[in-house]
């Protein structure tokens, strides 16, 4: 599975590298564009998006096409969109933003 999902890693790594240039993420956010990054462990992954819900949905809609190149698809039971304030469980760990 790690080999098959390498295509997902490469796609998101390329996009992340493009946004790593000095001030690029800030520039994208200031123009109202989403900034996002993939976090993956084995066959589980999370895409973190800084942007609007519609932008997160657009990024989420791109993933099936990327996975489709390898004949893979998302599990509808495990796929969902949530705000970091609501939190989610990833690899048995609860991830949620809490006020300091």
PyMOL commands that set and color helices and strands:
alter all, ss='L'
color gray80, all
select helices_A, chain A and resi 6-20+24-30+53-68
alter helices_A, ss='H'
color red, helices_A
select strands_A, chain A and resi 35-41+44-50+88-90+93-95
alter strands_A, ss='S'
color yellow, strands_A
deselect
rebuild
show_as cartoon
